[in-house]
Amino acid sequence: MSAHDLRPEAGLAADIADALAERVMPVLRSHGGGVWVSSLEDGVLEVQWQGACVGCPLRPMTVAAVLEPAFEDIEGVERVEAGVRLSPRTRERLRACVHPAQPRRDAREGMAR
């Protein structure tokens, strides 16, 4: 029996609702859009786009930089499906654009690289 089996579904639904309200919707609403949860099955959270997000060419960036990070720490959500296909390399590159790594300092030169 896994820890997820012991967790009430209401708790999982509340965690998802909180992530939507606090981390996802403020960003999407600022651009006239949004998402709604259409299903959660076998750890796959499926969302549908609303408003200005429907057909937006920046949806891959939104998935990688907003949706996936918002739900990645919620036990019971293994993956977010939003109708956008991203390779692991593309996902990594998009996240790096939004959350760039700190520049490394060369200890000998004191210079950023």
Rosetta silent file (secondary structure, phi, psi, omega in degrees, C-alpha in Angstrom):
SEQUENCE: MSAHDLRPEAGLAADIADALAERVMPVLRSHGGGVWVSSLEDGVLEVQWQGACVGCPLRPMTVAAVLEPAFEDIEGVERVEAGVRLSPRTRERLRACVHPAQPRRDAREGMAR
SCORE:     score description
SCORE:     0.000 S_00000001
   1 L     0.000  130.685 -179.272    0.000    0.000    0.000 S_00000001
   2 L   -90.849  167.817  177.738    1.435    3.376   -0.981 S_00000001
   3 H   -62.330  -32.815  179.547    1.176    6.664    0.892 S_00000001
   4 H   -63.458  -35.698  179.443   -1.221    7.850   -1.828 S_00000001
   5 H   -63.425  -27.132 -178.218   -3.624    5.030   -0.968 S_00000001
   6 H   -86.360  -13.839 -175.666   -3.822    6.374    2.588 S_00000001
   7 L   -87.755  128.471  178.907   -4.502    9.953    1.511 S_00000001
   8 L   -66.994  142.022  179.335   -8.129   10.965    1.142 S_00000001
   9 H   -57.256  -32.650  179.103   -9.097   12.124   -2.338 S_00000001
  10 H   -60.838  -36.721  178.060  -10.511   15.308   -0.830 S_00000001
  11 H   -66.253  -41.586  178.027   -6.989   16.201    0.344 S_00000001
  12 H   -65.083  -45.312  178.425   -5.560   15.666   -3.116 S_00000001
  13 H   -61.009  -39.064  178.948   -8.339   17.700   -4.715 S_00000001
  14 H   -66.783  -40.131  177.983   -7.731   20.498   -2.201 S_00000001
  15 H   -63.006  -42.044  178.618   -3.985   20.488   -2.947 S_00000001
  16 H   -65.287  -44.804  179.185   -4.690   20.720   -6.678 S_00000001
  17 H   -61.522  -40.848  178.169   -7.242   23.503   -6.150 S_00000001
  18 H   -63.305  -45.110  179.243   -4.769   25.428   -3.985 S_00000001
  19 H   -61.566  -41.612  177.339   -2.002   25.119   -6.592 S_00000001
  20 H   -61.239  -49.521 -175.307   -4.406   26.316   -9.286 S_00000001
  21 H   -67.848  -37.967 -172.664   -5.623   29.269   -7.235 S_00000001
  22 H   -93.990  -32.948 -171.361   -2.249   30.358   -5.878 S_00000001
  23 H  -115.502  -26.324 -174.039    0.306   29.472   -8.550 S_00000001
  24 H  -101.422  -57.874 -172.125   -1.396   28.941  -11.897 S_00000001
  25 H   -62.271  -36.725  177.675   -4.471   31.105  -12.329 S_00000001
  26 H   -58.673  -38.825  179.315   -2.920   34.447  -11.299 S_00000001
  27 H   -68.368  -48.206 -176.266   -0.341   34.063  -14.082 S_00000001
  28 H   -69.386  -38.529  178.621   -2.830   32.913  -16.708 S_00000001
  29 H   -64.012  -31.721  179.681   -5.507   35.455  -15.772 S_00000001
  30 L   -63.876  -16.154  178.098   -2.985   38.267  -16.177 S_00000001
  31 L  -112.292   10.420  177.770   -2.970   37.332  -19.876 S_00000001
  32 L    82.245   20.001 -177.530   -6.714   36.784  -20.205 S_00000001
  33 E  -128.287 -164.090  179.398   -6.615   33.007  -20.002 S_00000001
  34 E   174.873  179.613  173.699   -6.889   30.068  -17.678 S_00000001
  35 E  -140.337  158.901  170.981   -7.133   26.304  -17.321 S_00000001
  36 E  -135.257  149.193 -178.657   -9.563   23.901  -15.720 S_00000001
  37 E   -80.849  121.724  179.294   -8.934   20.359  -14.546 S_00000001
  38 E   -96.991  -26.037  176.471  -10.724   17.867  -16.749 S_00000001
  39 E  -167.462  160.245  169.731   -9.447   14.689  -15.075 S_00000001
  40 E  -139.382  110.593 -177.236   -6.986   13.061  -12.715 S_00000001
  41 E  -141.855  128.238  179.216   -6.379    9.420  -13.452 S_00000001
  42 L    53.164   39.203  177.329   -3.399    7.225  -12.557 S_00000001
  43 L    81.893    0.040  179.928   -1.383   10.273  -11.516 S_00000001
  44 E  -101.022  113.746  178.056   -1.997   12.167  -14.769 S_00000001
  45 E   -91.328  115.247 -179.292   -3.606   15.556  -14.216 S_00000001
  46 E  -102.673  128.993  178.868   -5.303   16.649  -17.427 S_00000001
  47 E  -121.269  154.579  176.724   -6.137   20.318  -17.902 S_00000001
  48 E  -117.830  141.515 -179.140   -7.990   22.198  -20.618 S_00000001
  49 E   -79.509  151.338  177.612   -7.119   25.710  -21.735 S_00000001
  50 E  -131.626  159.177  172.482   -9.556   28.629  -21.458 S_00000001
  51 E    56.578 -136.083 -176.078   -9.807   32.127  -22.853 S_00000001
  52 L   -64.789  -16.250  179.839   -6.724   33.638  -24.460 S_00000001
  53 L   -73.748  -23.198 -179.461   -4.719   30.476  -23.678 S_00000001
  54 L   -65.022  118.520  178.297   -6.695   28.467  -26.254 S_00000001
  55 L    78.199    2.131 -179.388   -4.419   28.251  -29.274 S_00000001
  56 L   -64.379  133.895  179.684   -1.744   30.492  -27.738 S_00000001
  57 L   -71.212  -11.348  179.661    1.686   29.768  -29.236 S_00000001
  58 L   -94.658   10.422  178.264    3.283   30.167  -25.788 S_00000001
  59 H   -57.132  -39.835  177.161    1.454   27.189  -24.263 S_00000001
  60 H   -58.559  -39.875  177.811    4.630   25.038  -24.245 S_00000001
  61 H   -64.660  -41.192  179.904    6.356   27.718  -22.153 S_00000001
  62 H   -63.951  -40.977  178.342    3.344   27.885  -19.832 S_00000001
  63 H   -62.108  -50.256 -175.214    3.348   24.123  -19.362 S_00000001
  64 H   -71.431  -35.681 -172.474    7.079   23.969  -18.587 S_00000001
  65 H   -99.771  -20.364 -176.573    7.356   27.138  -16.514 S_00000001
  66 H  -119.735  -58.414 -173.294    3.969   27.399  -14.764 S_00000001
  67 H   -65.814  -56.005 -176.531    1.840   24.243  -14.834 S_00000001
  68 H   -60.640  -46.289  178.071    4.420   21.519  -14.209 S_00000001
  69 H   -62.250  -32.021 -178.568    6.232   23.380  -11.385 S_00000001
  70 H   -66.294  -30.815 -174.847    2.899   24.181   -9.705 S_00000001
  71 H  -109.218   -4.725 -172.436    1.951   20.509   -9.414 S_00000001
  72 L   -65.518  -24.737 -179.173    5.314   18.727   -9.181 S_00000001
  73 L   -97.405    6.427 -179.837    5.352   18.578   -5.373 S_00000001
  74 L   -90.959  116.410  178.856    1.789   17.308   -5.005 S_00000001
  75 L   -64.354  127.745 -178.020    1.739   13.664   -4.035 S_00000001
  76 L   107.992  -14.161  174.751   -0.608   11.878   -6.394 S_00000001
  77 L  -111.150  110.753 -178.789    0.193   14.043   -9.431 S_00000001
  78 L   -96.047  -29.051 -174.720    2.904   12.418  -11.510 S_00000001
  79 E  -155.680  148.545  175.268    2.436   14.308  -14.769 S_00000001
  80 E  -109.457  127.759  178.849    0.469   17.224  -16.196 S_00000001
  81 E  -112.763  120.740 -176.579   -1.173   16.730  -19.580 S_00000001
  82 L  -132.123   22.902  177.947   -2.234   19.925  -21.349 S_00000001
  83 L    72.760   17.855  179.649   -2.392   18.933  -24.992 S_00000001
  84 L  -125.905  125.628  179.612    1.151   20.187  -25.613 S_00000001
  85 L   -93.091  128.700  177.582    3.981   17.814  -26.447 S_00000001
  86 L  -131.211  130.291  173.040    7.393   18.657  -25.044 S_00000001
  87 L   -73.671  158.606  177.428   10.550   16.619  -25.340 S_00000001
  88 H   -56.592  -38.432  179.890   12.610   16.370  -22.143 S_00000001
  89 H   -66.236  -43.746  178.475   15.278   18.607  -23.723 S_00000001
  90 H   -63.284  -43.492  178.479   12.735   21.257  -24.735 S_00000001
  91 H   -58.189  -46.124  179.781   11.176   21.169  -21.264 S_00000001
  92 H   -61.701  -43.226 -178.953   14.604   21.642  -19.692 S_00000001
  93 H   -68.216  -39.772  179.014   15.448   24.554  -21.998 S_00000001
  94 H   -65.746  -43.186  177.871   12.114   26.310  -21.421 S_00000001
  95 H   -62.839  -37.967  179.562   12.449   26.009  -17.641 S_00000001
  96 H   -64.424  -30.916  177.384   16.001   27.362  -17.857 S_00000001
  97 H   -65.209  -37.171 -176.252   14.675   30.459  -19.649 S_00000001
  98 H   -88.267  -37.022 -178.107   12.345   31.226  -16.769 S_00000001
  99 L  -122.560   70.116 -176.088   14.510   29.971  -13.895 S_00000001
 100 L   -65.557  146.589  176.837   18.101   30.526  -15.055 S_00000001
 101 L   -69.976  151.447  176.742   20.894   28.998  -13.025 S_00000001
 102 L   -67.133  141.326  178.176   23.111   31.346  -11.089 S_00000001
 103 L   -63.633  141.100  177.955   26.356   32.124  -12.943 S_00000001
 104 L   -80.702  145.476  176.423   29.306   30.133  -11.705 S_00000001
 105 E  -101.799  132.952  173.822   32.283   32.011  -10.332 S_00000001
 106 E   -80.622  116.053 -174.835   35.763   30.979  -11.319 S_00000001
 107 L   -60.145  -32.069 -177.903   37.575   30.795   -7.980 S_00000001
 108 L   -75.744  -37.324 -173.790   40.909   31.708   -9.558 S_00000001
 109 L  -104.613  -16.005 -176.791   39.726   34.740  -11.482 S_00000001
 110 L    68.303   18.067 -177.165   36.680   35.859   -9.507 S_00000001
 111 E  -103.237  144.343  173.885   34.888   36.155  -12.827 S_00000001
 112 E   -76.228  143.204  175.108   31.407   34.953  -13.670 S_00000001
 113 L  -116.013    0.000    0.000   31.180   32.413  -16.463 S_00000001
